[in-house]
Amino acid sequence: MKTLPRSSILSRYRLHLADILLCVVPLLAYLLFPKYLALGSMVLVFALFAMSFDLLLGFAGILSLGHAAFFGIGAYTAGLLAIAGWNEAICGVLGAALLCAAVAGVAAPFLLRLTGLPLVMVTVGMSSILLEAANKASWLTGGDDGLYGIRLRPLFGRFAWSISGETKFLYTFAWLLVSFFVIRRLVSSPFGVALQGIRENSSRMKLMGNSVLPHLIIAFVVSATFAGVAGALWAQTGGFVGLGVLSLDTSIDVLVMLVLGGLGSLYGGLIGAPVYLIFKNFAQELNPFYWMFFVGALLIVVVRFSRGGILGLIESSVTRFAGRKKQR
């Protein structure tokens, strides 16, 4: 019996060599740079956060500057659970993810009736309100002093959370891999293709009989859930949660990571996060006062020479090389 050919859009996100490379590179970093595992854990957390935002912006076409709200909710939830005595790491992440999904499920039907600039402004406003609420509720969040004293039991009862950071790095890497393949499965499904159709032309999708708002709500909830997972990992690996996790700067940082890496590919966040954070760390060491000048210059260069970010630049270079090889 003949099987129908798979759509090129559906096949685009099937497992291939790049996935193996993305699995191997962090393990090589773990082995080669044992002194930088704390920075490596932060990179992996933000790679997951950027990937969750890519689902929202790159695939659904929803621009929000308040996505840090879910990152912050996840961080505070995991931190508070650990302080309250529920200090099993995996359960803390799952609890944070469920709360973020619930909050997103309540907010999405109201937010997603807006588009464009009104949506951007409303998400900024809601994030600012949440930040101020966290600041005022110092009895719960610690306010300006932050939430500290987050202690976790050894992972699976065997692997202690050492100062050197081996357990934290591998734990975060495992969550990143699981999240990547779950989101990859989602975007390579018919739902993911419909989501991209809505991004390109929502009116046409409505005329074809597709329900636009429910698709966007599901994408928003899934994106918020994984942003909450990233926030929970931030709290657990850092042992501290400050008000910065809810700030506009955090939302802008993750947007810059996606622009650098490339939107709408899932790999963009995985590439953009390490490039941005490592370059930012280097620029701050080089000049603590004017480091943003170097970051801005990097962003301008990447956007100027490649519409698809670093990933687009790599793809175009490979295509040109393959074309020249065929001509020979």
GISUL-V715747 format. One record per run of one state. SS is the DSSP state (2 for helix, 1 for strand, 0 for the rest). FROM is the first residue (numbers start at 1). TO is the last residue. If there is no record, write none. Layout:
ss={SS:SS}
from={FROM:FROM}
to={TO:TO}
This chain:
ss={0:2:0:2:0:2:0:2:0:2:0:2:0:2:0:2:0:1:0:1:0:1:0:2:0:2:0:2:0:2:0:1:0:2:0:2:0:2:0:2:0:2:0}
from={1:8:12:17:33:34:60:68:85:89:112:116:137:138:142:143:146:147:149:155:156:159:160:166:188:190:201:202:208:212:239:240:242:243:247:248:262:267:287:291:306:309:328}
to={7:11:16:32:33:59:67:84:88:111:115:136:137:141:142:145:146:148:154:155:158:159:165:187:189:200:201:207:211:238:239:241:242:246:247:261:266:286:290:305:308:327:328}
